[in-house]
Amino acid sequence: MTKITPQPGILDIAPYVGGSSHVEGVSNVVKLSSNENPFGPSEAAKDAFRKAAFDLHRYPSTDHASLRGAIAEMHGLDADRIVCGVGSDEILSLLCQCYAGPGDEVIHTEHGFAIYKIAALANGATPVEVPERERVTDVDAILAACTDRTRLVFIANPNNPTGTMVGDGEIARLAERLPDHVLLVLDGAYAEYVEGFDGGAGLVDARENVVMTRTFSKIYGLGGLRVGWGYGPAHVVDVLNRVRGPFNLSQAALVTSEAAVRDQAWVDKCRADNARMRAWLAEALAGHGVPSDTSLANFILARFADKDQAEACDEYLKSEGLIVRRVAGYNLPNCLRITVGDESSCRRVAHAVGQFMGDAE
């Protein structure tokens, strides 16, 4: 028997499984399982990607200066305090690598994104799950869970997979009351879907214990390129850049993301279309007896009577060529997460859920 063993915690990780994209034997499939922008990237981003083909033989920049400058310009931030990664997932993982290890604890909420627990275990730290209150992050529960071993607190706002959000006042209260040795990480993967929301950037500027992460994978429609970024205190960004791979982002990814972030008209259009269809879909599902919390992201968490009904509905939707996401792994076995697609996709999934619920009665 081999004596070669991985570091503690790694074998406790359940490998992440992404949303399915096909159904055996079913054509005309609509994928609503990965919270992708149904309209894809802007024309400016696609044009930048095409032009990048002429420089594929060149190494990309190691400091990401042009992209960081564009992000800073469009969001009113300090470019020197921005760090770019392979999706925001890499920034989240780097934070665990740099600040948490054996004997340390990393707090996440009971319905929080899976990468928080994975990143903690991958670095030998202990993930600590705290309860939410009716599928909303509970600041008091987080504060009560903090110990002298706590190093990081992860919060997605809006949260995935619930779609719910915590107000600025509560987030500020949390940052103020955390122990001095704890770093608060605000995962803003869906921040652009909330009009006027800075994702926590103002709080980052005001304090030394808050980091914000964002992504180009959602509203910008660049999930296939894997680009994300973080904004934090100078001392944190300096640490992350010391362990970040120097060529972690390709030249194609860098120039395409820069073009995408500069095209805020496309972001505004996608936000408006998402808000309109999200409201329509939530109302349509509620009319079929399937409630959901008010979502501020690009998906709806549909709640069923129990796990059996949720799974049966999922099977029926798949038979109709509609792929949504089961979220039992997020302690929500009676729910299905449904991405807000374009209008035809939303109407199709609402009709299918209505057919299923009519048959289930």
Contacts in CASP RR format, 6 or more apart in sequence:
PFRMAT RR
TARGET T0000
AUTHOR 0000-0000-0000
METHOD contacts of the structure
MODEL  1
MTKITPQPGILDIAPYVGGSSHVEGVSNVVKLSSNENPFGPSEAAKDAFR
KAAFDLHRYPSTDHASLRGAIAEMHGLDADRIVCGVGSDEILSLLCQCYA
GPGDEVIHTEHGFAIYKIAALANGATPVEVPERERVTDVDAILAACTDRT
RLVFIANPNNPTGTMVGDGEIARLAERLPDHVLLVLDGAYAEYVEGFDGG
AGLVDARENVVMTRTFSKIYGLGGLRVGWGYGPAHVVDVLNRVRGPFNLS
QAALVTSEAAVRDQAWVDKCRADNARMRAWLAEALAGHGVPSDTSLANFI
LARFADKDQAEACDEYLKSEGLIVRRVAGYNLPNCLRITVGDESSCRRVA
HAVGQFMGDAE
7 124 0 8 1.000
8 102 0 8 1.000
8 124 0 8 1.000
9 121 0 8 1.000
9 122 0 8 1.000
9 124 0 8 1.000
10 121 0 8 1.000
10 122 0 8 1.000
10 124 0 8 1.000
12 121 0 8 1.000
13 118 0 8 1.000
13 121 0 8 1.000
13 122 0 8 1.000
16 114 0 8 1.000
16 115 0 8 1.000
16 118 0 8 1.000
18 33 0 8 1.000
18 34 0 8 1.000
19 31 0 8 1.000
19 33 0 8 1.000
19 34 0 8 1.000
19 323 0 8 1.000
19 325 0 8 1.000
20 31 0 8 1.000
20 33 0 8 1.000
20 323 0 8 1.000
21 29 0 8 1.000
21 31 0 8 1.000
21 33 0 8 1.000
21 34 0 8 1.000
21 323 0 8 1.000
22 29 0 8 1.000
22 323 0 8 1.000
23 29 0 8 1.000
23 318 0 8 1.000
23 319 0 8 1.000
23 321 0 8 1.000
23 323 0 8 1.000
26 318 0 8 1.000
26 319 0 8 1.000
26 320 0 8 1.000
26 321 0 8 1.000
28 321 0 8 1.000
29 321 0 8 1.000
29 322 0 8 1.000
29 323 0 8 1.000
30 321 0 8 1.000
30 322 0 8 1.000
30 323 0 8 1.000
30 341 0 8 1.000
30 345 0 8 1.000
30 348 0 8 1.000
30 349 0 8 1.000
31 323 0 8 1.000
31 339 0 8 1.000
32 322 0 8 1.000
32 323 0 8 1.000
32 324 0 8 1.000
32 325 0 8 1.000
32 338 0 8 1.000
32 339 0 8 1.000
32 341 0 8 1.000
32 345 0 8 1.000
32 349 0 8 1.000
33 323 0 8 1.000
33 324 0 8 1.000
33 325 0 8 1.000
33 337 0 8 1.000
33 339 0 8 1.000
34 325 0 8 1.000
34 339 0 8 1.000
35 160 0 8 1.000
35 190 0 8 1.000
35 218 0 8 1.000
35 297 0 8 1.000
35 298 0 8 1.000
35 299 0 8 1.000
35 337 0 8 1.000
35 339 0 8 1.000
36 217 0 8 1.000
36 218 0 8 1.000
36 221 0 8 1.000
36 223 0 8 1.000
36 339 0 8 1.000
37 218 0 8 1.000
37 219 0 8 1.000
37 220 0 8 1.000
37 221 0 8 1.000
37 270 0 8 1.000
37 298 0 8 1.000
38 339 0 8 1.000
38 340 0 8 1.000
38 341 0 8 1.000
38 342 0 8 1.000
38 345 0 8 1.000
39 221 0 8 1.000
39 269 0 8 1.000
39 270 0 8 1.000
39 273 0 8 1.000
39 342 0 8 1.000
40 221 0 8 1.000
41 49 0 8 1.000
41 220 0 8 1.000
41 221 0 8 1.000
41 222 0 8 1.000
41 256 0 8 1.000
41 260 0 8 1.000
41 266 0 8 1.000
42 220 0 8 1.000
42 259 0 8 1.000
42 260 0 8 1.000
42 263 0 8 1.000
42 266 0 8 1.000
43 266 0 8 1.000
44 259 0 8 1.000
44 260 0 8 1.000
44 262 0 8 1.000
44 263 0 8 1.000
44 266 0 8 1.000
45 220 0 8 1.000
45 221 0 8 1.000
45 222 0 8 1.000
45 256 0 8 1.000
45 257 0 8 1.000
45 259 0 8 1.000
45 260 0 8 1.000
45 263 0 8 1.000
45 266 0 8 1.000
46 256 0 8 1.000
47 259 0 8 1.000
48 255 0 8 1.000
48 256 0 8 1.000
48 258 0 8 1.000
48 259 0 8 1.000
48 260 0 8 1.000
49 225 0 8 1.000
49 252 0 8 1.000
49 255 0 8 1.000
49 256 0 8 1.000
51 255 0 8 1.000
52 251 0 8 1.000
52 252 0 8 1.000
52 255 0 8 1.000
52 256 0 8 1.000
53 252 0 8 1.000
55 251 0 8 1.000
56 251 0 8 1.000
56 252 0 8 1.000
58 251 0 8 1.000
59 247 0 8 1.000
59 251 0 8 1.000
60 247 0 8 1.000
60 249 0 8 1.000
60 250 0 8 1.000
60 251 0 8 1.000
60 253 0 8 1.000
60 254 0 8 1.000
61 251 0 8 1.000
61 254 0 8 1.000
62 246 0 8 1.000
62 247 0 8 1.000
64 84 0 8 1.000
64 249 0 8 1.000
64 254 0 8 1.000
65 79 0 8 1.000
66 254 0 8 1.000
66 255 0 8 1.000
66 258 0 8 1.000
67 84 0 8 1.000
67 229 0 8 1.000
67 249 0 8 1.000
67 254 0 8 1.000
67 257 0 8 1.000
67 258 0 8 1.000
67 261 0 8 1.000
68 79 0 8 1.000
68 82 0 8 1.000
68 84 0 8 1.000
68 229 0 8 1.000
69 79 0 8 1.000
69 82 0 8 1.000
70 258 0 8 1.000
70 261 0 8 1.000
70 262 0 8 1.000
71 77 0 8 1.000
71 79 0 8 1.000
71 82 0 8 1.000
71 229 0 8 1.000
71 261 0 8 1.000
72 78 0 8 1.000
72 79 0 8 1.000
72 82 0 8 1.000
74 261 0 8 1.000
74 262 0 8 1.000
74 264 0 8 1.000
75 198 0 8 1.000
75 201 0 8 1.000
76 201 0 8 1.000
77 201 0 8 1.000
77 231 0 8 1.000
78 205 0 8 1.000
80 234 0 8 1.000
80 237 0 8 1.000
81 204 0 8 1.000
81 231 0 8 1.000
81 232 0 8 1.000
81 233 0 8 1.000
81 234 0 8 1.000
81 237 0 8 1.000
82 229 0 8 1.000
82 230 0 8 1.000
82 231 0 8 1.000
82 237 0 8 1.000
83 91 0 8 1.000
83 229 0 8 1.000
83 230 0 8 1.000
83 231 0 8 1.000
83 232 0 8 1.000
83 237 0 8 1.000
83 240 0 8 1.000
83 241 0 8 1.000
83 244 0 8 1.000
84 227 0 8 1.000
84 228 0 8 1.000
84 229 0 8 1.000
84 230 0 8 1.000
84 248 0 8 1.000
84 249 0 8 1.000
84 254 0 8 1.000
85 91 0 8 1.000
85 227 0 8 1.000
85 228 0 8 1.000
85 229 0 8 1.000
85 230 0 8 1.000
85 244 0 8 1.000
85 248 0 8 1.000
85 249 0 8 1.000
86 226 0 8 1.000
86 227 0 8 1.000
86 228 0 8 1.000
86 248 0 8 1.000
86 249 0 8 1.000
87 215 0 8 1.000
87 216 0 8 1.000
87 217 0 8 1.000
87 226 0 8 1.000
87 227 0 8 1.000
87 228 0 8 1.000
88 187 0 8 1.000
88 188 0 8 1.000
88 189 0 8 1.000
88 213 0 8 1.000
88 214 0 8 1.000
88 215 0 8 1.000
88 217 0 8 1.000
88 228 0 8 1.000
88 229 0 8 1.000
88 230 0 8 1.000
89 115 0 8 1.000
90 228 0 8 1.000
90 244 0 8 1.000
90 248 0 8 1.000
91 213 0 8 1.000
91 228 0 8 1.000
91 229 0 8 1.000
91 230 0 8 1.000
91 240 0 8 1.000
92 115 0 8 1.000
92 116 0 8 1.000
92 119 0 8 1.000
92 154 0 8 1.000
92 185 0 8 1.000
92 187 0 8 1.000
92 213 0 8 1.000
93 115 0 8 1.000
93 119 0 8 1.000
93 122 0 8 1.000
94 240 0 8 1.000
94 243 0 8 1.000
94 244 0 8 1.000
95 119 0 8 1.000
95 152 0 8 1.000
95 183 0 8 1.000
95 185 0 8 1.000
95 211 0 8 1.000
95 236 0 8 1.000
95 240 0 8 1.000
96 106 0 8 1.000
96 119 0 8 1.000
96 120 0 8 1.000
96 122 0 8 1.000
96 123 0 8 1.000
96 125 0 8 1.000
96 152 0 8 1.000
97 119 0 8 1.000
97 122 0 8 1.000
97 123 0 8 1.000
97 243 0 8 1.000
98 239 0 8 1.000
98 240 0 8 1.000
98 243 0 8 1.000
99 151 0 8 1.000
99 152 0 8 1.000
99 183 0 8 1.000
99 239 0 8 1.000
100 106 0 8 1.000
100 120 0 8 1.000
100 123 0 8 1.000
100 124 0 8 1.000
100 125 0 8 1.000
100 151 0 8 1.000
100 152 0 8 1.000
101 123 0 8 1.000
101 124 0 8 1.000
101 125 0 8 1.000
101 151 0 8 1.000
102 124 0 8 1.000
102 125 0 8 1.000
103 124 0 8 1.000
103 125 0 8 1.000
103 126 0 8 1.000
103 149 0 8 1.000
104 125 0 8 1.000
104 126 0 8 1.000
104 149 0 8 1.000
104 150 0 8 1.000
104 151 0 8 1.000
105 125 0 8 1.000
105 126 0 8 1.000
105 127 0 8 1.000
105 128 0 8 1.000
105 147 0 8 1.000
105 149 0 8 1.000
105 150 0 8 1.000
105 151 0 8 1.000
106 116 0 8 1.000
106 117 0 8 1.000
106 119 0 8 1.000
106 120 0 8 1.000
106 125 0 8 1.000
106 126 0 8 1.000
106 127 0 8 1.000
106 128 0 8 1.000
106 150 0 8 1.000
106 151 0 8 1.000
106 152 0 8 1.000
106 153 0 8 1.000
106 154 0 8 1.000
107 127 0 8 1.000
107 128 0 8 1.000
107 130 0 8 1.000
107 142 0 8 1.000
107 145 0 8 1.000
107 146 0 8 1.000
107 150 0 8 1.000
107 152 0 8 1.000
107 153 0 8 1.000
107 154 0 8 1.000
108 116 0 8 1.000
108 117 0 8 1.000
108 120 0 8 1.000
108 127 0 8 1.000
108 128 0 8 1.000
108 129 0 8 1.000
108 130 0 8 1.000
108 153 0 8 1.000
108 154 0 8 1.000
109 129 0 8 1.000
109 130 0 8 1.000
109 131 0 8 1.000
109 132 0 8 1.000
109 137 0 8 1.000
109 138 0 8 1.000
109 141 0 8 1.000
109 142 0 8 1.000
109 155 0 8 1.000
109 159 0 8 1.000
110 129 0 8 1.000
110 130 0 8 1.000
110 131 0 8 1.000
110 132 0 8 1.000
110 331 0 8 1.000
111 132 0 8 1.000
111 135 0 8 1.000
111 159 0 8 1.000
111 161 0 8 1.000
111 162 0 8 1.000
111 330 0 8 1.000
111 331 0 8 1.000
111 332 0 8 1.000
112 154 0 8 1.000
112 156 0 8 1.000
112 159 0 8 1.000
112 160 0 8 1.000
112 161 0 8 1.000
112 162 0 8 1.000
112 330 0 8 1.000
113 154 0 8 1.000
113 156 0 8 1.000
113 159 0 8 1.000
113 160 0 8 1.000
113 161 0 8 1.000
113 187 0 8 1.000
113 189 0 8 1.000
114 329 0 8 1.000
114 330 0 8 1.000
116 127 0 8 1.000
116 154 0 8 1.000
117 127 0 8 1.000
117 129 0 8 1.000
120 126 0 8 1.000
120 127 0 8 1.000
120 152 0 8 1.000
121 127 0 8 1.000
125 151 0 8 1.000
126 149 0 8 1.000
128 145 0 8 1.000
128 150 0 8 1.000
130 138 0 8 1.000
130 141 0 8 1.000
130 142 0 8 1.000
130 144 0 8 1.000
130 145 0 8 1.000
131 138 0 8 1.000
131 141 0 8 1.000
132 138 0 8 1.000
132 141 0 8 1.000
132 162 0 8 1.000
133 141 0 8 1.000
134 293 0 8 1.000
135 162 0 8 1.000
135 164 0 8 1.000
135 293 0 8 1.000
135 301 0 8 1.000
135 332 0 8 1.000
136 159 0 8 1.000
136 162 0 8 1.000
136 164 0 8 1.000
136 165 0 8 1.000
136 166 0 8 1.000
136 293 0 8 1.000
137 155 0 8 1.000
137 157 0 8 1.000
137 159 0 8 1.000
137 164 0 8 1.000
137 166 0 8 1.000
137 170 0 8 1.000
139 166 0 8 1.000
139 170 0 8 1.000
139 171 0 8 1.000
139 173 0 8 1.000
139 174 0 8 1.000
142 153 0 8 1.000
142 155 0 8 1.000
142 174 0 8 1.000
143 174 0 8 1.000
143 177 0 8 1.000
143 178 0 8 1.000
146 153 0 8 1.000
146 178 0 8 1.000
146 179 0 8 1.000
146 182 0 8 1.000
148 179 0 8 1.000
148 181 0 8 1.000
150 179 0 8 1.000
150 181 0 8 1.000
150 182 0 8 1.000
151 181 0 8 1.000
151 182 0 8 1.000
151 183 0 8 1.000
152 182 0 8 1.000
152 183 0 8 1.000
152 184 0 8 1.000
152 185 0 8 1.000
153 174 0 8 1.000
153 178 0 8 1.000
153 182 0 8 1.000
153 183 0 8 1.000
153 184 0 8 1.000
153 185 0 8 1.000
154 185 0 8 1.000
154 187 0 8 1.000
155 166 0 8 1.000
155 171 0 8 1.000
155 174 0 8 1.000
155 184 0 8 1.000
155 185 0 8 1.000
155 186 0 8 1.000
155 187 0 8 1.000
156 187 0 8 1.000
156 188 0 8 1.000
156 189 0 8 1.000
156 190 0 8 1.000
157 165 0 8 1.000
157 166 0 8 1.000
157 167 0 8 1.000
157 171 0 8 1.000
157 186 0 8 1.000
157 187 0 8 1.000
157 188 0 8 1.000
157 191 0 8 1.000
157 199 0 8 1.000
157 200 0 8 1.000
158 164 0 8 1.000
158 165 0 8 1.000
158 188 0 8 1.000
158 190 0 8 1.000
158 191 0 8 1.000
158 193 0 8 1.000
158 194 0 8 1.000
158 295 0 8 1.000
158 296 0 8 1.000
158 297 0 8 1.000
159 165 0 8 1.000
159 297 0 8 1.000
160 189 0 8 1.000
160 190 0 8 1.000
160 297 0 8 1.000
160 299 0 8 1.000
161 299 0 8 1.000
161 301 0 8 1.000
161 325 0 8 1.000
161 327 0 8 1.000
161 330 0 8 1.000
161 332 0 8 1.000
161 335 0 8 1.000
161 337 0 8 1.000
162 293 0 8 1.000
162 295 0 8 1.000
162 301 0 8 1.000
162 332 0 8 1.000
163 190 0 8 1.000
163 293 0 8 1.000
163 295 0 8 1.000
163 296 0 8 1.000
163 297 0 8 1.000
163 299 0 8 1.000
163 300 0 8 1.000
163 301 0 8 1.000
164 293 0 8 1.000
164 294 0 8 1.000
164 295 0 8 1.000
164 296 0 8 1.000
165 194 0 8 1.000
165 296 0 8 1.000
168 200 0 8 1.000
168 203 0 8 1.000
171 186 0 8 1.000
171 200 0 8 1.000
171 203 0 8 1.000
172 203 0 8 1.000
174 184 0 8 1.000
175 184 0 8 1.000
175 203 0 8 1.000
175 207 0 8 1.000
175 209 0 8 1.000
175 210 0 8 1.000
178 184 0 8 1.000
178 209 0 8 1.000
180 209 0 8 1.000
182 209 0 8 1.000
183 209 0 8 1.000
183 210 0 8 1.000
183 211 0 8 1.000
183 236 0 8 1.000
184 209 0 8 1.000
184 210 0 8 1.000
184 211 0 8 1.000
185 210 0 8 1.000
185 211 0 8 1.000
185 212 0 8 1.000
185 213 0 8 1.000
186 199 0 8 1.000
186 200 0 8 1.000
186 203 0 8 1.000
186 204 0 8 1.000
186 210 0 8 1.000
186 211 0 8 1.000
186 212 0 8 1.000
186 213 0 8 1.000
187 213 0 8 1.000
188 199 0 8 1.000
188 212 0 8 1.000
188 213 0 8 1.000
188 214 0 8 1.000
188 215 0 8 1.000
189 213 0 8 1.000
189 214 0 8 1.000
189 215 0 8 1.000
189 217 0 8 1.000
189 218 0 8 1.000
190 218 0 8 1.000
190 219 0 8 1.000
190 296 0 8 1.000
190 297 0 8 1.000
190 298 0 8 1.000
191 197 0 8 1.000
191 198 0 8 1.000
191 199 0 8 1.000
191 200 0 8 1.000
191 214 0 8 1.000
192 214 0 8 1.000
192 218 0 8 1.000
192 219 0 8 1.000
192 220 0 8 1.000
192 267 0 8 1.000
192 271 0 8 1.000
193 218 0 8 1.000
193 219 0 8 1.000
193 271 0 8 1.000
193 274 0 8 1.000
193 275 0 8 1.000
193 296 0 8 1.000
193 297 0 8 1.000
193 298 0 8 1.000
194 296 0 8 1.000
195 271 0 8 1.000
195 275 0 8 1.000
199 212 0 8 1.000
199 214 0 8 1.000
200 210 0 8 1.000
200 212 0 8 1.000
201 212 0 8 1.000
201 231 0 8 1.000
203 210 0 8 1.000
203 212 0 8 1.000
204 210 0 8 1.000
204 211 0 8 1.000
204 212 0 8 1.000
204 231 0 8 1.000
204 232 0 8 1.000
204 233 0 8 1.000
207 233 0 8 1.000
208 233 0 8 1.000
208 235 0 8 1.000
209 233 0 8 1.000
210 232 0 8 1.000
210 233 0 8 1.000
211 230 0 8 1.000
211 231 0 8 1.000
211 232 0 8 1.000
211 233 0 8 1.000
211 236 0 8 1.000
212 230 0 8 1.000
212 231 0 8 1.000
212 232 0 8 1.000
213 228 0 8 1.000
213 229 0 8 1.000
213 230 0 8 1.000
213 231 0 8 1.000
214 228 0 8 1.000
214 229 0 8 1.000
214 230 0 8 1.000
214 231 0 8 1.000
215 227 0 8 1.000
215 228 0 8 1.000
215 229 0 8 1.000
216 222 0 8 1.000
216 223 0 8 1.000
216 225 0 8 1.000
216 227 0 8 1.000
216 228 0 8 1.000
216 257 0 8 1.000
216 260 0 8 1.000
216 261 0 8 1.000
217 223 0 8 1.000
217 224 0 8 1.000
217 226 0 8 1.000
217 227 0 8 1.000
217 228 0 8 1.000
218 298 0 8 1.000
219 267 0 8 1.000
219 270 0 8 1.000
219 271 0 8 1.000
219 274 0 8 1.000
219 298 0 8 1.000
220 257 0 8 1.000
220 260 0 8 1.000
220 261 0 8 1.000
220 267 0 8 1.000
221 260 0 8 1.000
222 253 0 8 1.000
222 256 0 8 1.000
222 257 0 8 1.000
222 260 0 8 1.000
225 250 0 8 1.000
225 252 0 8 1.000
225 253 0 8 1.000
225 256 0 8 1.000
225 257 0 8 1.000
226 253 0 8 1.000
227 249 0 8 1.000
227 253 0 8 1.000
227 254 0 8 1.000
227 256 0 8 1.000
227 257 0 8 1.000
228 257 0 8 1.000
230 237 0 8 1.000
260 266 0 8 1.000
273 342 0 8 1.000
274 298 0 8 1.000
274 340 0 8 1.000
277 340 0 8 1.000
277 341 0 8 1.000
277 342 0 8 1.000
277 343 0 8 1.000
277 346 0 8 1.000
278 295 0 8 1.000
278 298 0 8 1.000
278 300 0 8 1.000
278 340 0 8 1.000
280 346 0 8 1.000
281 300 0 8 1.000
281 338 0 8 1.000
281 340 0 8 1.000
281 346 0 8 1.000
281 349 0 8 1.000
281 350 0 8 1.000
282 292 0 8 1.000
282 294 0 8 1.000
282 295 0 8 1.000
282 300 0 8 1.000
284 346 0 8 1.000
284 350 0 8 1.000
285 291 0 8 1.000
285 292 0 8 1.000
285 300 0 8 1.000
285 302 0 8 1.000
285 338 0 8 1.000
285 350 0 8 1.000
285 353 0 8 1.000
286 292 0 8 1.000
288 350 0 8 1.000
288 353 0 8 1.000
288 354 0 8 1.000
288 357 0 8 1.000
288 358 0 8 1.000
289 357 0 8 1.000
290 302 0 8 1.000
290 303 0 8 1.000
290 304 0 8 1.000
290 353 0 8 1.000
290 357 0 8 1.000
291 302 0 8 1.000
291 303 0 8 1.000
292 300 0 8 1.000
292 301 0 8 1.000
292 302 0 8 1.000
292 303 0 8 1.000
293 301 0 8 1.000
295 301 0 8 1.000
298 339 0 8 1.000
298 340 0 8 1.000
298 341 0 8 1.000
299 337 0 8 1.000
299 338 0 8 1.000
299 339 0 8 1.000
299 340 0 8 1.000
300 337 0 8 1.000
300 338 0 8 1.000
300 340 0 8 1.000
301 327 0 8 1.000
301 332 0 8 1.000
301 335 0 8 1.000
301 336 0 8 1.000
301 337 0 8 1.000
301 338 0 8 1.000
302 324 0 8 1.000
302 335 0 8 1.000
302 336 0 8 1.000
302 337 0 8 1.000
302 338 0 8 1.000
302 353 0 8 1.000
303 334 0 8 1.000
303 335 0 8 1.000
304 310 0 8 1.000
304 313 0 8 1.000
304 334 0 8 1.000
304 335 0 8 1.000
304 336 0 8 1.000
305 334 0 8 1.000
306 333 0 8 1.000
306 334 0 8 1.000
307 328 0 8 1.000
307 333 0 8 1.000
307 334 0 8 1.000
309 334 0 8 1.000
309 360 0 8 1.000
310 326 0 8 1.000
310 333 0 8 1.000
310 334 0 8 1.000
310 335 0 8 1.000
310 336 0 8 1.000
311 326 0 8 1.000
312 356 0 8 1.000
312 360 0 8 1.000
313 336 0 8 1.000
313 353 0 8 1.000
313 356 0 8 1.000
313 357 0 8 1.000
313 360 0 8 1.000
314 324 0 8 1.000
314 326 0 8 1.000
314 336 0 8 1.000
316 352 0 8 1.000
316 355 0 8 1.000
316 356 0 8 1.000
317 323 0 8 1.000
317 324 0 8 1.000
317 336 0 8 1.000
317 349 0 8 1.000
317 352 0 8 1.000
317 353 0 8 1.000
317 356 0 8 1.000
320 348 0 8 1.000
320 352 0 8 1.000
322 348 0 8 1.000
322 349 0 8 1.000
322 352 0 8 1.000
324 336 0 8 1.000
324 337 0 8 1.000
324 338 0 8 1.000
324 339 0 8 1.000
324 349 0 8 1.000
325 336 0 8 1.000
325 337 0 8 1.000
325 338 0 8 1.000
325 339 0 8 1.000
326 336 0 8 1.000
326 337 0 8 1.000
327 333 0 8 1.000
327 335 0 8 1.000
327 336 0 8 1.000
327 337 0 8 1.000
338 349 0 8 1.000
340 346 0 8 1.000
END
